[in-house]
């Protein structure tokens, strides 16, 4: 039954407008970051590493949280319209399966978004003439960034579950991304869900060592993700068809 629930969520994404956000939104920070790099090339002299700081400056705090918010709001949209919530809650499926299936699909989208982000980064560097080797750490930046993105996914799915609106959770994701910048600046990034993606992607200093160890980052991501999953399952367990 869980596999069928995942398939149902996957069907929602086929030919859906969410793919427009998937392709378009990561292009914006790539263009803005590359332009900013070229305008400050006298100061930013670490080539690929400097270009990465400019890309992640826009993507980690603005666009990636927002696009994850779009993914999550879209996947709850069907349940929140008309009487579909009644149908979902009365289906012969464990309520936790509904949330977990959505989390798996959003997490897949996050991984694909990271791959797309990495491709745009390499393409941008080549277009502006960076001829030195691509940083070998790029894969780990994208991997750990994906872990941070999954944390945001778990949180945003819970927010979109509770708030039956498409736009408000997306706006909250954008505000959360900006707040993540402030938390990171204060040294609390490891304790704030929206900061984990920047920590994982080495947004503030790709040439430096990670502010926290990879083990600490993984543990933080697992704890936050598990907490939001538990929170969502408890919430769903208390909802029924009479709450619509």
Phi and psi in degrees as a GROMACS rama.xvg file:
@    title "Ramachandran Plot"
@    xaxis  label "Phi"
@    yaxis  label "Psi"
@TYPE xy
-64.0245  -40.0633  UNK-2
-62.2744  -39.6427  UNK-3
-64.4973  -36.4501  UNK-4
-64.9191  -40.9994  UNK-5
-63.2647  -41.9232  UNK-6
-62.7722  -37.8331  UNK-7
-64.0488  -40.6082  UNK-8
-68.4477  -36.1179  UNK-9
-65.4098  -36.5668  UNK-10
-63.4062  -31.461  UNK-11
-63.3842  -29.9476  UNK-12
-84.647  -15.0412  UNK-13
-68.5153  127.011  UNK-14
54.7399  29.2923  UNK-15
-92.1767  157.21  UNK-16
-67.9169  -10.503  UNK-17
-63.6213  -24.3938  UNK-18
-68.0368  -25.7665  UNK-19
-64.3934  -43.2728  UNK-20
-64.3891  -38.9012  UNK-21
-58.4339  -46.2268  UNK-22
-80.4705  -39.7968  UNK-23
-80.631  -46.1063  UNK-24
-62.3705  -42.1306  UNK-25
-67.0704  -20.1129  UNK-26
-67.8048  -36.5649  UNK-27
-60.6614  -50.5455  UNK-28
-66.5815  -28.7314  UNK-29
-65.1052  -44.3842  UNK-30
-67.9141  -47.3579  UNK-31
-64.3151  -42.3684  UNK-32
-66.1884  -40.5921  UNK-33
-66.3484  -42.0706  UNK-34
-61.9806  -44.2083  UNK-35
-63.8338  -37.8147  UNK-36
-63.2034  -45.2017  UNK-37
-67.3691  -32.9923  UNK-38
-72.5217  -19.5315  UNK-39
-124.558  32.0374  UNK-40
-66.2715  -22.1947  UNK-41
-69.1255  -29.9717  UNK-42
-91.5884  -40.9424  UNK-43
-90.1527  93.6867  UNK-44
-111.693  11.8108  UNK-45
-95.3031  15.5672  UNK-46
52.2781  -112.543  UNK-47
-56.6046  -40.5415  UNK-48
-66.6764  -40.6694  UNK-49
-67.3669  -39.6232  UNK-50
-61.9773  -38.4156  UNK-51
-63.6146  -40.5439  UNK-52
-61.1647  -36.4501  UNK-53
-73.4411  -38.5538  UNK-54
-64.3756  -48.1835  UNK-55
-72.1959  -23.6335  UNK-56
-56.2405  -39.6696  UNK-57
-91.6476  -39.0582  UNK-58
-73.9805  -44.4986  UNK-59
-69.3349  -31.8692  UNK-60
-104.058  -13.9718  UNK-61
-125.487  -61.9487  UNK-62
-82.4681  -43.1523  UNK-63
-65.8588  -46.4138  UNK-64
-57.7374  -38.9685  UNK-65
-66.2585  -42.5038  UNK-66
-69.259  -33.3949  UNK-67
-65.5441  -39.4505  UNK-68
-59.58  -38.2667  UNK-69
-64.3571  -46.2672  UNK-70
-56.1406  -48.3658  UNK-71
-68.1214  -43.0431  UNK-72
-63.312  -38.6347  UNK-73
-65.7484  -40.1763  UNK-74
-70.8612  -21.3406  UNK-75
-94.5475  -7.13008  UNK-76
-60.8426  -42.6186  UNK-77
-63.5468  -44.392  UNK-78
-64.1997  -28.8742  UNK-79
-89.1923  0.691466  UNK-80
-104.15  142.518  UNK-81
53.4085  -128.126  UNK-82
-111.689  24.7304  UNK-83
-67.9548  -25.3321  UNK-84
-62.9434  -41.0584  UNK-85
-59.1395  -43.3521  UNK-86
-64.8905  -40.9512  UNK-87
-66.5018  -42.8041  UNK-88
-75.4738  -20.5104  UNK-89
-98.2186  -0.0731727  UNK-90
-71.3403  151.834  UNK-91
-76.8315  56.0467  UNK-92
-134.712  138.327  UNK-93
-60.1669  136.37  UNK-94
-60.2919  -32.9849  UNK-95
-63.9817  -29.4322  UNK-96
-63.0706  -34.4965  UNK-97
-61.8985  -49.6577  UNK-98
-65.9453  -45.6382  UNK-99
-64.027  -37.0845  UNK-100
-63.7584  -41.246  UNK-101
-65.5056  -40.1924  UNK-102
-63.5576  -39.7299  UNK-103
-62.1479  -43.5759  UNK-104
-68.0668  -42.4712  UNK-105
-66.3493  -39.224  UNK-106
-61.9523  -38.3455  UNK-107
-62.8504  -41.9838  UNK-108
-64.0072  -37.8917  UNK-109
-63.5303  -43.6198  UNK-110
-61.9482  -43.673  UNK-111
-63.5548  -37.0156  UNK-112
-63.8635  -39.157  UNK-113
-65.5616  -39.6783  UNK-114
-62.5696  -44.1737  UNK-115
-63.9311  -40.4035  UNK-116
-62.4645  -43.4944  UNK-117
-63.2527  -40.343  UNK-118
-63.4392  -43.5004  UNK-119
-65.05  -35.1921  UNK-120
-63.8867  -48.0907  UNK-121
-63.6908  -43.9268  UNK-122
-61.1557  -42.6451  UNK-123
-62.3123  -44.3268  UNK-124
-62.058  -41.6065  UNK-125
-66.7703  -38.6976  UNK-126
-66.5361  -30.9452  UNK-127
-94.9411  5.60249  UNK-128
90.6375  22.9018  UNK-129
-74.5548  115.963  UNK-130
-107.722  -2.83168  UNK-131
-80.896  164.13  UNK-132
-58.5092  144.6  UNK-133
-65.3646  137.53  UNK-134
-54.2888  127.719  UNK-135
-66.5489  -16.5368  UNK-136
-79.9224  -4.16622  UNK-137
-55.3226  -42.7723  UNK-138
-61.279  -44.046  UNK-139
-67.7273  -36.0833  UNK-140
-59.3149  -45.6372  UNK-141
-69.2605  -37.6463  UNK-142
-64.5916  -51.7391  UNK-143
-69.0212  -30.5451  UNK-144
-64.6148  -36.6521  UNK-145
-64.3032  -38.7641  UNK-146
-60.9256  -43.9773  UNK-147
-64.2667  -36.4585  UNK-148
-65.7219  -34.0585  UNK-149
-67.1881  -35.5044  UNK-150
-61.0254  -47.4425  UNK-151
-60.4918  -37.7884  UNK-152
-60.9582  -45.7496  UNK-153
-61.9964  -40.7817  UNK-154
-69.0484  -46.7664  UNK-155
-66.7229  -32.9022  UNK-156
-64.6634  -37.9135  UNK-157
-67.2234  -43.3524  UNK-158
-61.8368  -43.9102  UNK-159
-69.5233  -24.2591  UNK-160
-68.8868  -43.8593  UNK-161
-78.2558  -42.883  UNK-162
-97.9241  109.9  UNK-163
-84.1281  63.5365  UNK-164
-143.763  150.2  UNK-165
-83.8147  -45.5186  UNK-166
-78.2625  -38.8211  UNK-167
-60.6605  -47.7532  UNK-168
-61.6822  -34.2356  UNK-169
-64.9021  -42.6397  UNK-170
-62.2107  -38.1845  UNK-171
-66.1279  -34.6532  UNK-172
-64.7357  -40.286  UNK-173
-65.275  -44.3542  UNK-174
-63.8462  -39.742  UNK-175
-61.9734  -39.6218  UNK-176
-62.3685  -41.7825  UNK-177
-66.836  -41.03  UNK-178
-63.5945  -30.098  UNK-179
-62.58  -34.049  UNK-180
-64.6171  -43.147  UNK-181
-65.8066  -42.2084  UNK-182
-63.4153  -38.7818  UNK-183
-66.3023  -39.7419  UNK-184
-65.5471  -30.433  UNK-185
-85.8655  -3.69709  UNK-186
87.0366  14.325  UNK-187
-107.51  18.6527  UNK-188
-57.8698  -37.9181  UNK-189
-67.2039  -19.2419  UNK-190
-101.866  4.10272  UNK-191
-123.248  120.516  UNK-192
-55.4485  -39.4696  UNK-193
-76.1823  -10.7683  UNK-194
-88.5501  -17.1097  UNK-195
-65.3771  -31.8757  UNK-196
-67.2618  -39.1859  UNK-197
-69.0133  -39.2978  UNK-198
-60.0461  -44.5075  UNK-199
-66.6158  -34.3303  UNK-200
-90.1532  4.18167  UNK-201
54.296  44.273  UNK-202
-61.3702  -33.2418  UNK-203
-88.8605  -19.5621  UNK-204
-165.423  78.2474  UNK-205
-64.2563  -24.6052  UNK-206
-83.1609  -11.2891  UNK-207
-96.3975  168.65  UNK-208
-70.9692  153.2  UNK-209
-60.6285  140.267  UNK-210
-58.0375  -34.4799  UNK-211
-122.365  159.013  UNK-212
-68.3166  158.545  UNK-213
-62.1955  -34.4418  UNK-214
-64.0022  -42.8968  UNK-215
-62.5197  -40.9805  UNK-216
-64.7611  -44.3939  UNK-217
-62.5285  -44.5691  UNK-218
-62.1136  -43.3984  UNK-219
-61.2131  -43.762  UNK-220
-62.5509  -42.6746  UNK-221
-65.733  -42.0506  UNK-222
-66.2216  -45.1917  UNK-223
-64.054  -45.1321  UNK-224
-62.2516  -45.8086  UNK-225
-61.5458  -39.3963  UNK-226
-62.9063  -45.1298  UNK-227
-71.0424  -33.0194  UNK-228
-62.6911  -47.4484  UNK-229
-60.9899  -42.6309  UNK-230
-61.5311  -43.0411  UNK-231
-67.3857  -41.2669  UNK-232
-65.731  -39.8031  UNK-233
-62.8285  -44.1727  UNK-234
-61.3049  -47.6421  UNK-235
-62.7317  -35.3372  UNK-236
-65.5631  -20.8723  UNK-237
-97.3513  -5.89901  UNK-238
-91.2076  149.78  UNK-239
-147.715  -177.466  UNK-240
-65.1262  -18.1126  UNK-241
-79.6883  -11.7885  UNK-242
-85.4364  -5.13458  UNK-243
